[in-house]
Amino acid sequence: MARRVVFLAPGFFGFTSLGDASYFKDVERSLGQSLDRRGTEAKIVICPTAPTGSIPRRADRLRHHVLVHCNPDADTIHFVGHSTGGLDVRLLLAPGVRIGGGDSAERIAAATCSATSLVSPHHGAPIAGMFATTRGSALLLLIASLATTGRLQAVRDAASRATSIAAGFGDRIAGTGGLIDESVTRLLAAVRFGDDDEVWKYLDEIVEDQGALLQLTPEGTHLFSAAVHDRKSVDYGCVVAGTAAPGVQMSASAVLKPVQAASHVLYSVLYKASAMENSRYPYPEPSAAVRQELEKGLGFDVDARTNDGIVPTLSQLHGRLIHADCADHLDVVGHYSRAPEGTGDWLPSGAGFTVERFELLWDRIAEAIVAAEDSR
């Protein structure tokens, strides 16, 4: 009997574990238990990747890791790709696309039953263009630092000083004013690592290769979709998320808690940047049935500006809609403020994501995996 293997492909900033952080926080347990309840035994593997490297490079690293952990000629394969990881999976499985030497990519694709994308930018993410600028590159390193370790108390202290004046910032939250420049400068100035520190090596890898940035713009993914086609034998599905637009006014209590204030500023900047649709490359209009399911899951009307703080909601649609929820980009992989034992939620969207919704989301993914295999 064929062994079943589920590969989890991380997204932008992707890693398996780093410092005090785990990328797919509690996902292995939740997905594994959901599969077990359905009588489906599976090996779950979290894949390493190039954090901000080009999609072909990331897909090739994914290919290599799959070959290390399974035999495509004997095993049954499923993929779940978070964010950019969903595009890595699509490229690896696409007919006629050459990834790596020999026929290994074709063998992997032939053994694959399902490919689930989780908040992936199938039709681009406007924020990618912002990160490609000089100021955006600094902000990119800042976000990576906050996202990957809980040890940067100095960074958090710098954030407190830089954002204590944020109560009346107004339109400067869009990222063009002095507040963000000052925040980035002070935060990055506080980062100090030894040359052999794993977090420093990770950040250095981001500096060395940011090939994915232009590829993730709406223009870049327009070309990607024209060249990368779905494989007929694979069941493609998506899980999408979005939050309501964050308010620009902070309460007095938030100002008295500078770390929360800094995170609020950062999320607001990211949300506003992600809401800027490229009129020349609009997102596909969902069918009436899909739109109804989207708005039922999120709990509010969805338009081109709706996003999860990183990726526009309508850009996340590809294949059949598996699940929709009011959540931010990191809630869905276990980094949310109400998570058990805490996860260092640095993306405070105010979505109110809970452990019950986290378990439901991954249960829906497990259901999709089993259904895809049963129907093959």
N, C-alpha and C positions, 0 to 999 in steps of 0.2 A: 504493500500500500504506500502511495506517495506521501512523503512528509509535507506538511504545510508550513510555509514561512511567510511572515508578514514583515516587510521592511518599512521602517519609519525614516523618511528623508527630511532632514531639517531645512529650514529656509535661510533667508538672509541672516547673517551673523551666526550661521549654523555651527553647532558643536555637539558633542555627546554629553560631556560633563566638563566643567571648568571651574576651578576654585570651589566656591560653595554652591555653584549653580548647576542644575541639571536641565537640559533643554526641554525634553519631554517629561515634565514633572508629573509623576504618578500615572503616566499614560500606559506603561506596560502592564501595571496591575489592573487598571480599569478595563482596558481592551481585552486582556487575558481572561479576566473574570467573565466578561460579557460573552466571549467566545466559548468558554467552558460551560456556561449556562445553556448554550445551544448545542452542547455535545460536540464542539469543534475544537480539537487540540491543535495548537499552533506554536511555533517558535517565533518570538518577536525580537527583531534585531534593530537597534538604533544605528544609523549609518553616519560616519563622519563625512565632512564635506569641506570645500574651500569656502570660507565665510562669505566673501563678496566676489569670488572669482566668477569667470564667465560661465554661462549655462552649459556649453559643451564640456568645459573642464569639470564642472560639478557632476554632470551626467556620467562622464567617464570614471570619476572617482566612485560614483554610485555603482556603476557596472562592476568595477573591480571588487568592491565590498560584497556585492551579491555573490560573485564567484567564490569568494573566500568562505561564505557562510552557507552556501547551498549548491546543489547539483541541478542545474536547469533541466537536465535530461531525465531526472528522477523525481524532483520535487515540484510542488505546486506553489506558485508565487503570487503574493498580493503586495501592493504598494499603497502607502499613505504618505503623501507629500505635503508638508506644511509650507505655506507661502511659496517662495521660489522653488522649494523642493517639489512642488506639484509640476512645475515646468521642467525640472530635471527629469522627472519620471516620464512625462510626455515625450521628451526628446529621446530618451533611452529606448522607449517602446515604439517609436515612429517607424513605419515601413520605409526602407530605402535609405535611412540615415545612418551614416557610418560613425560609430562610437567605438574607439579602441580598435585593436587588430583582430583579424580573424572573424569568425561568425558568432562570437560570444554574445553580443547584443541581440542578435536574431534568436539565439537559443533561449535567452532570458525572456524575450518578448513572447516566444511561443509557449513558454511555461506559465505566463502571467494570466491570471483570471480577472483581476480587478485593479484599477488605479483610482484611488480616491484623493482628490485635491482638497486641502483644508485652507481656506482663506487665501488662495493663490491668485496672483495678478495676471490672469490669462489675457486680459486686454489692457494691461499696463497699470503702472502706479505713478501718478504725477510726481510723487515725492522723490522718485529715483532721479529725476532731472535736477531737483534741488540739491541732492547729495553730491551731484557731479560738479558743483561749483566749489570755489575755494572755501567759502564760509560753510557750505554744506559738508565738505570733507571733515572739517573740524567738528561739526555737529555729529557726524557719523561716528567718529571715534568716541565722542562723549557718550552717545547712546550705547555703543558697544560696551563701554566701560561699566555703565550703570546696569546693563542687562546681564552681564556675565559674572559678576562677583559681588558678594556682600561685604567684602573686606575694605572697601574704599570709603572709610569714614571721613578721611580728609577731603575726598571729592564731595561728599554729602555736606560737610561743613562749608566748603566753598560755595556750594549751591545755595546754602542758607543765606550767606552774606550777599550773594549776587541777586537773590530774588525776594529779599525782605521788603523791597520797595514795589512789589508787583501789584498791590491792591488797586492802583489806578492806572495800569499800563495802557488800557484802551486798545487802539489799533496796532500798537507796536507788537502785539502778540503774533502778528502775521510773519514775523521773522525778519523784518526789514529795519527794525529800530535798534537802538543801542542796547536794550536790555538783553536780547539774546546774544549779541556779540560779547557783552561783558560776562554773561553767564558761561558761555563756551570757553572764553579765555581763562577765567578763574578756575573753572572746573578742570580743564586740561592741565593747568599749571600745578594743580594739586596732586596729579597722578604721578606716583614715583614707584618704579619697580626695579628689581635687580635684573640684569641681562638674562639670567636663567629662569626668571619667573614665567610660569605657563601663561599667565594673562598677558604679560608683555609680548610673548611670542605670538599669541593670538592676535593682539592688536597690530603687531608688526606685519602679520600676514594680510591683514585688511589694508594696511598702507601699501603693501607691495602689489596687490592685485585687486582692483575694483572693476573688473571687466563686466560684471553683471549690471552696473549702474545704467549705462546707456541701453543695454538690452531689455531692461525692465520698464523703460519709458513707454508710453502709448505707441510712439512711432516704432520702437524696437520690437514690441510684441506683435505689432501689425505684420511685420516681416516674418516673425517667428510663426505665427498662425498660418501664414500663406505657404510656408515650407514644411511645417510639421503637421502631419495628419494622424488621426486616430487609427489604431489597429482594430479591425472589425471583430477580432476574437476576444478583445478586452472590454470589460464593462467599466466605463468611465462615469464617475460620479463626483459631486462636489458638496462640501459643507461650507456655508457662507455665514458671515457675521457682519454686524455693523452696530454703531451706537448713535444715540442722539448727539447733536452738536453740543460740545461743552460750553457752558456759560463763561463769559469773560470776567464776571465779577466773583471775587473770592470773599468768603466770610472772614470776620475778624479772627475767628479761631484758627482758620487756615493760615493766616498771616503769622500767627503766633507759633505755628509749626512749620518752620522754614523748609524742611525736607519735603513735606507734602506740598508746600507752595511751589517749590522748584519743579516737582513732578507735574503739578497742575499746569504750569507754564509750558513745560515741554510737551505734554500731551495736546494742549490746545494748539501749539505751533504745528505739530505733526498732523493734527486733524484738519486744520485749515489748509495746509499744503496739500493734503490728500484729497480735498474737496474741489480742487481746481481742475475741472474737466478740460481736456484738449478738444476744442470744437471740431478740429479737422479729423480727429480719430475718436469719435464718440463710442460709448459702450453699446453693445447690442441691446435692443429692447426686448425684455423677456415677454413670453406669452402671458395672456391674462391669467391663466391658471398658475403659472410659476410666480407671477407678481403677487397674486393672492396668497400663495404659500409663504413667500418671502415676508410679506407684511404681517401675516399672522404670527410667524416665528419671531420677528423683531419687535412687533408691537407698535409700529408706527409706519407712516408712509415712507416709501423708498424712492429716491431720485438719484441723479448722477452725482450729487454731492455727498450722499450717504457713504460712510466708510467706517473702518474699524480702527482708525488712527494711523494706519499704514497703507491699506489697500482699499479702493472703492468697492462697495458691496456688489455693484453690477459687474465689475471686472472679475469677480470671483466665480462667475457662472461658467461652467463647462461640463458637458454631459448632463446626466440627470441630477436633479436636486435631491440630495439625501437628507439634509437637515439645515435649518436656518435658526439663528438665535441672536439675541441682543447681547453682544460680547465684543471685546476688543481683540486685537491681533494676537495677544499673548494669553488671554483668558483661556482660549481653546486648547492650549498645550499645558495647562495647569498652573499658570502664573497669574493668579487672581487673589485679591485681598482677603477673601473669605476661605481660601484653601486651608485644609488641615495643616497644622504645624507651620503655616506661613511659607511664602515662596519669594519674598522680596519683590512684591508687585510694584514695578517702577512705571507702569503705564496705567495710571489711575483714571479710567474712563468714566467711572460712575455707573457702569452698566449693572452693577449689583449681581455679578455672576456668582453662582453658588456651587457647592459640591454636588448638589442634586442635578443641576443643569450640566455640569461637567460629565457626570456619570451618564446622563441621558445622551449627550452628544456622542460619546465614545461607544455607547450601546447601539446607536443608530449606525455607526461605522461598522461595528461587528455584524450587525444585521445585513448590511450591504455586502460585506465580504462573503458571508454564508450564502446569501441569495445568488451572488455572481457565480459561485462555485457550483451550486445546485443546478443552475440553468445552463451550464456549459455542456 
